[in-house]
Amino acid sequence: MIHSHAARGHEPVRIALTGANGGYGRTLLAQLRRTPELIPAALVEPDPAGMRRTLAELGLEAAVVADGAALDWSGIDVLVEATGQVGVGTAYAEAALDHGVHVVMVSKEVDTVAGVDLADKAAAAGLRYLPGDGDQPANLLRLVDWVSATGLEIVAIGKSGEYDLVFDPATGTVTQAGVSIDAPGMADLLDLGPEPRETLSRRAALVDGLKRSAAADLCEMTVVAMRTGAVPDREDLHYPVARIAELADIYAAREDGGILGRDGVVDVFSALRLPGEASFAGGVFAVVRTGDPVTWELLRGKGHVVSRDGRYACFYWPYHAMGVETPLTIHAAVSGAGVTPRPQPTTLLAARAVTALEPGTSFQVTGHHHEINDVAPVMVAPEDGVAPYYRLGGARLRRAVAAGGLVRLTDLEFGHQSRKEPGA
């Protein structure tokens, strides 16, 4: 029998969870049945009846309120914010910090807009503001900390897209998230070959009919960039169609046959695999320069992902288990152990107009990946006046924006919104 973790002897930690009846909230609440030292003291959910049904399914009891205004903060130690809504989530986090409550931020959208200010406010109050383990940003930050502590030189960090590209040689189809397209030519491209960039280009062309880029990906990588100083190699990210064993060859300098124009890059790839092969599961990776060739040939023989020329290697964690992992962050918030670096305004998730936009154009955040109509998310260097991508949600244009232009704060009006956006 493996002994129970020392954390089980922790003093009880009382948790408030906002956005409690979403997918993330469900996974966290289910896990809290196994961590008796973490108590779901208050759940904020606009559908209280639905929340109570979920609690009944899980065999849990907790106070449920429809709005955070009803929270008694004196009975809360840690807020887990998971609404995914910038205005609401920011307000909840600010209220928690005002009442001496640590914040675990699951809403990456909030983090890209207000994370710097919230982290500063937390630090000034002697509190913790942390991204939640279980989502890729926190997982990648843990991997980066582990790799960098060894002294290895990191070249690139990132994650895979949420859904693998599964190529079935028997049918010649590629399937992603239940959508299949004909791509028989992929059978000839399962190996990188002597010209990796050409192979990647041909793979991308074959799966052009699938939507591989998502605003959520760039949002998550912005959270990481703000805490590591990593930068995108291109503002919309590379998204190479890659097999796991190829990552060390692909995320190499261009002069070494890879795709990178610089070091210290953050990126996302589309994981290509065959039916029955293990998934990358939306996991995270770090590519490093190897140094001693003898060491890394030894490690190659043990199954590590090492580039063909031996100059690069890839470490990866093929998972992100949502709320199953978030107890790690809740404990860290209380103990202060292994605290994540504070975010800095080094990278901005901005909105670039896909076409010419007319005055009066309204913007809404929709869908599972929280996309915004008529604009593309891009990771750019911060510039005064450029609007964060998720500030557009619920706003409308007061003036025209040319195709390809970045939307600026002065282009937007917020007065018609039912809920005021932070800073508006």
C-alpha positions in Angstrom: 0.0 0.0 0.0 1.3 3.5 -0.9 1.0 5.8 2.1 -1.3 8.8 1.9 0.3 12.0 0.9 1.4 14.4 3.6 -1.0 17.0 2.3 -3.9 14.9 3.7 -2.7 16.0 7.1 -3.1 19.7 6.2 -5.3 22.0 8.2 -8.7 22.2 6.4 -8.8 24.7 3.5 -12.2 26.2 2.7 -12.7 26.8 -1.0 -15.1 29.0 -3.0 -15.5 27.9 -6.6 -17.0 30.2 -9.3 -18.3 28.8 -12.5 -18.9 25.8 -10.4 -21.1 23.7 -12.7 -18.9 23.9 -15.8 -16.7 21.0 -17.0 -13.8 22.2 -15.0 -15.8 22.7 -11.9 -17.2 19.2 -12.2 -13.7 17.6 -12.4 -12.5 19.6 -9.4 -15.5 18.8 -7.3 -15.2 15.1 -8.1 -11.5 15.2 -7.0 -12.3 17.0 -3.8 -14.1 13.8 -2.6 -10.5 12.3 -2.4 -8.9 15.3 -0.6 -10.8 15.7 2.7 -8.5 18.5 3.8 -10.0 20.7 0.9 -13.5 21.7 1.6 -15.9 23.1 -1.0 -17.4 25.7 1.3 -19.3 27.8 -1.3 -20.2 27.3 -5.0 -21.2 30.2 -7.2 -23.3 29.1 -10.2 -26.1 31.0 -12.0 -28.0 27.8 -12.2 -28.3 26.7 -8.6 -30.7 23.9 -9.3 -28.3 22.4 -11.8 -25.5 22.8 -9.4 -27.4 20.9 -6.7 -28.1 18.1 -9.1 -24.4 17.8 -9.8 -23.6 17.8 -6.1 -26.2 15.0 -5.6 -24.5 12.9 -8.3 -21.2 13.4 -6.6 -22.4 12.8 -3.1 -21.2 16.2 -1.9 -22.7 19.0 0.1 -21.9 22.6 -0.3 -23.6 26.0 -0.1 -24.7 27.2 -3.5 -25.3 30.8 -4.4 -26.3 32.3 -7.8 -24.1 35.3 -7.5 -20.8 36.0 -5.8 -22.3 39.1 -4.1 -23.8 36.6 -1.6 -20.5 35.1 -0.6 -19.4 35.3 3.0 -15.7 35.7 2.4 -14.9 35.3 6.1 -15.5 31.6 5.6 -13.2 31.2 2.6 -9.4 30.6 2.3 -9.0 30.2 -1.4 -11.1 31.2 -4.4 -10.9 29.0 -7.5 -12.1 31.3 -10.4 -13.5 29.3 -13.3 -16.2 31.4 -15.0 -14.1 32.1 -18.1 -15.7 35.6 -18.2 -13.4 38.6 -18.0 -15.6 41.1 -16.3 -17.2 38.6 -13.8 -14.0 36.7 -13.1 -12.0 39.8 -12.5 -14.6 41.1 -10.1 -14.6 37.9 -8.2 -10.8 37.8 -8.0 -10.7 41.4 -6.8 -13.3 40.8 -4.1 -11.4 37.7 -2.9 -8.1 39.7 -2.6 -9.9 42.5 -0.8 -11.1 40.0 1.8 -7.7 38.4 2.3 -8.5 35.3 0.2 -5.9 33.6 -2.1 -6.9 33.3 -5.8 -6.3 30.3 -8.0 -7.1 31.5 -11.5 -8.5 28.9 -13.9 -10.0 31.6 -16.3 -7.1 32.2 -18.6 -9.1 34.9 -20.3 -9.1 36.9 -17.1 -5.4 36.3 -16.7 -4.5 37.7 -20.1 -6.5 40.9 -19.4 -6.1 41.5 -15.7 -3.5 39.1 -14.5 -0.7 41.6 -14.0 -2.9 43.9 -11.9 -4.4 41.0 -9.9 -0.9 39.6 -9.2 0.4 42.9 -8.0 -2.7 43.4 -5.8 -2.2 39.9 -4.3 1.5 40.5 -3.6 0.8 43.9 -1.9 -1.6 42.1 0.4 0.7 39.1 1.1 -1.6 36.8 -0.8 -1.1 34.3 -3.7 -2.5 34.7 -7.2 -1.7 31.5 -9.2 -2.8 29.8 -12.5 -4.6 26.5 -11.8 -2.8 23.2 -12.3 -4.7 21.0 -14.6 -4.8 23.5 -17.4 -1.9 23.8 -19.8 -0.4 27.1 -18.6 0.3 26.0 -15.0 1.4 22.5 -16.2 3.8 24.0 -18.7 5.2 26.4 -16.0 5.9 23.4 -13.8 7.7 21.7 -16.6 9.7 24.8 -17.4 10.7 25.1 -13.7 11.8 21.5 -13.6 13.8 21.7 -16.9 15.4 25.0 -16.2 16.4 23.9 -12.6 18.6 21.2 -14.2 20.6 23.8 -16.1 19.4 22.8 -19.6 19.1 25.5 -22.2 15.5 25.8 -23.2 14.9 26.6 -26.9 11.1 26.3 -27.2 8.1 25.5 -24.9 4.5 24.9 -25.7 1.6 22.5 -25.9 -0.3 20.4 -28.4 -3.7 21.5 -29.7 -6.6 20.2 -27.7 -7.4 17.4 -30.3 -5.0 15.1 -32.1 -5.0 14.5 -35.8 -5.6 10.8 -36.2 -4.6 9.4 -39.6 -6.0 6.0 -40.5 -3.9 4.4 -43.3 -6.7 1.9 -43.9 -9.2 4.6 -45.0 -6.8 7.4 -45.9 -8.7 9.8 -43.6 -7.6 12.2 -40.9 -10.0 12.7 -38.0 -10.0 15.5 -35.4 -12.6 15.8 -32.7 -15.0 13.7 -34.6 -14.6 15.4 -38.0 -12.9 13.4 -40.8 -11.4 14.5 -44.1 -9.9 12.5 -46.9 -6.1 12.8 -46.8 -4.6 9.7 -48.4 -1.3 11.5 -49.1 -0.5 11.6 -45.4 0.7 7.9 -45.7 3.7 9.2 -47.6 4.4 11.9 -45.0 4.5 9.9 -41.8 8.3 10.4 -41.7 9.9 13.9 -41.7 12.3 12.9 -44.4 15.4 14.9 -45.5 13.5 18.2 -45.8 11.4 18.7 -42.6 10.0 22.1 -43.4 8.8 20.8 -46.8 7.2 17.8 -45.2 5.4 20.1 -42.6 4.1 22.3 -45.4 2.7 19.3 -47.3 1.1 17.9 -44.1 -0.5 21.3 -43.3 -2.0 21.5 -46.8 -3.6 18.0 -46.5 -5.4 19.0 -43.3 -6.3 22.5 -44.4 -10.0 21.7 -44.1 -9.7 21.2 -40.3 -9.7 24.0 -37.8 -6.5 23.5 -35.9 -5.9 27.0 -34.4 -8.0 28.1 -31.5 -8.2 31.4 -29.5 -7.9 29.3 -26.3 -4.4 28.0 -27.4 -3.1 31.5 -27.9 -4.7 32.6 -24.7 -3.0 29.9 -22.7 0.4 30.6 -24.3 0.0 34.3 -23.5 -0.4 33.3 -19.8 2.9 31.3 -20.1 4.7 34.1 -22.0 3.8 36.6 -19.4 5.4 34.5 -16.7 8.5 33.2 -18.5 9.5 35.9 -21.0 9.0 33.5 -23.9 7.9 35.0 -27.1 5.9 33.7 -30.1 8.0 33.1 -33.2 5.1 34.3 -35.3 2.0 36.1 -33.9 -0.4 33.4 -34.9 2.0 30.6 -33.8 3.4 27.9 -36.1 1.0 25.0 -35.5 3.2 22.4 -37.2 1.5 19.0 -37.9 4.0 16.9 -35.9 4.5 13.4 -34.4 5.7 13.3 -30.9 9.1 11.7 -31.8 9.7 14.6 -34.2 9.4 17.5 -31.8 13.1 17.9 -31.1 13.8 18.1 -34.9 11.0 20.5 -35.6 11.5 22.9 -32.7 15.1 23.5 -33.7 16.8 26.6 -35.3 16.2 27.1 -39.0 19.9 26.6 -39.7 19.6 23.2 -38.1 16.7 22.2 -40.2 13.9 23.3 -37.8 11.3 26.0 -37.9 12.5 28.5 -35.3 13.8 31.9 -36.1 14.9 32.6 -32.5 15.4 30.9 -29.1 13.0 31.2 -26.2 9.9 30.6 -28.2 6.4 29.6 -27.1 4.3 27.6 -29.6 1.5 25.1 -30.3 1.6 22.0 -32.5 -1.0 19.7 -33.9 -0.3 16.2 -32.8 -0.4 13.6 -35.6 -0.8 10.0 -34.7 -2.1 6.6 -35.9 -5.2 4.9 -34.5 -4.2 3.1 -31.3 -1.1 5.2 -30.7 -1.0 7.1 -27.4 -2.3 10.6 -27.5 -0.4 13.8 -26.5 -3.7 14.7 -24.7 -3.3 18.4 -25.0 -0.1 18.1 -23.0 3.0 20.3 -22.8 6.6 20.2 -23.9 10.0 21.8 -23.6 12.8 21.5 -26.3 16.3 21.9 -25.1 19.9 22.0 -26.5 21.6 18.8 -25.4 25.3 19.7 -25.0 27.2 16.5 -24.3 26.5 14.1 -27.3 27.5 11.0 -25.3 24.9 11.6 -22.6 22.1 12.1 -25.1 22.9 9.1 -27.3 22.7 7.1 -24.1 19.3 8.7 -23.4 18.1 8.2 -27.0 18.7 4.5 -26.4 16.4 4.7 -23.4 13.6 6.1 -25.6 14.0 9.8 -25.1 13.0 12.2 -27.9 16.3 13.4 -29.4 16.8 15.1 -32.7 18.4 13.2 -35.5 21.5 15.4 -35.3 21.7 15.0 -31.5 21.6 18.7 -30.8 18.1 19.0 -29.4 15.9 16.9 -27.1 12.3 17.2 -26.0 10.8 16.6 -22.6 7.0 16.4 -22.5 4.1 15.7 -20.2 1.2 14.1 -22.3 -1.7 15.2 -20.1 -3.6 18.1 -18.6 -6.2 16.6 -16.2 -8.3 19.7 -15.5 -9.6 19.9 -11.9 -8.1 16.6 -11.0 -4.8 18.5 -10.7 -6.0 21.7 -9.2 -5.6 20.6 -5.5 -1.9 21.0 -6.2 -2.4 24.8 -6.7 -4.8 25.1 -3.8 -2.2 23.7 -1.5 0.5 26.0 -3.0 -1.7 29.0 -2.5 -2.0 28.3 1.2 1.5 27.1 1.8 3.4 29.5 -0.6 5.5 26.5 -1.8 6.6 26.4 -5.4 4.9 29.7 -6.2 4.7 30.5 -9.9 6.5 33.6 -11.2 4.3 36.8 -11.3 3.0 37.8 -14.7 4.7 40.7 -16.4 3.3 42.7 -19.4 5.7 41.2 -21.9 3.2 39.8 -24.4 -0.3 40.9 -25.3 -3.1 38.8 -26.7 -4.6 41.2 -29.2 -7.3 41.1 -31.9 -6.5 41.6 -35.6 -9.4 42.4 -37.9 -10.0 39.5 -40.4 -11.8 41.8 -42.8 -12.6 45.5 -42.9 -14.9 46.2 -39.9 -17.6 48.9 -39.9 -18.7 51.1 -37.0 -21.3 49.4 -34.9 -19.8 45.9 -35.3 -20.6 44.0 -32.1 -18.2 41.4 -30.6 -19.3 38.3 -28.7 -17.3 35.5 -27.1 -18.7 32.2 -28.2 -18.1 28.5 -28.4 -16.0 26.0 -26.5 -12.8 27.7 -27.3 -14.1 31.2 -26.6 -13.6 32.7 -30.0 -14.6 36.3 -31.0 -16.3 37.0 -34.3 -14.6 39.0 -37.1 -11.1 39.1 -35.4 -8.2 36.8 -35.1 -6.2 36.4 -31.8 -2.6 37.3 -32.1 0.3 37.4 -29.6 2.1 40.7 -30.0 4.5 43.0 -28.1 2.5 45.3 -25.8 1.7 48.6 -27.3 -0.2 51.5 -25.6 -3.8 51.6 -26.6 -4.1 48.1 -28.2 -7.1 46.3 -26.8 -6.6 42.9 -25.2 -8.5 40.3 -27.2 -11.0 39.5 -24.5 -11.8 43.1 -23.8 -13.7 42.9 -27.0 -16.3 40.6 -25.6 -19.7 42.4 -25.4 -18.2 45.6 -26.9 -18.8 47.2 -30.3 -16.9 49.4 -32.6 -17.3 53.2 -32.5 -15.1 53.6 -35.6 -14.0 51.5 -38.6 -11.0 49.2 -38.4 -9.1 48.3 -41.6 -8.6 44.6 -42.5 -5.5 43.4 -40.8 -5.5 46.2 -38.3 -5.2 45.7 -34.5 -8.3 46.8 -32.6 -7.5 49.6 -30.1 -9.3 50.5 -26.9 -10.3 53.8 -28.5 -12.1 51.9 -31.3 -14.4 50.3 -28.7 -17.4 51.4 -26.8 -18.6 49.6 -23.7 -21.5 51.7 -22.5 -24.2 49.4 -23.9 -23.0 46.4 -21.9 -25.1 45.0 -19.1 -22.0 44.5 -17.0 -19.2 47.0 -17.0 -15.8 45.6 -18.1 -12.8 46.2 -15.8 -11.3 49.6 -16.4 -14.0 50.6 -18.9 
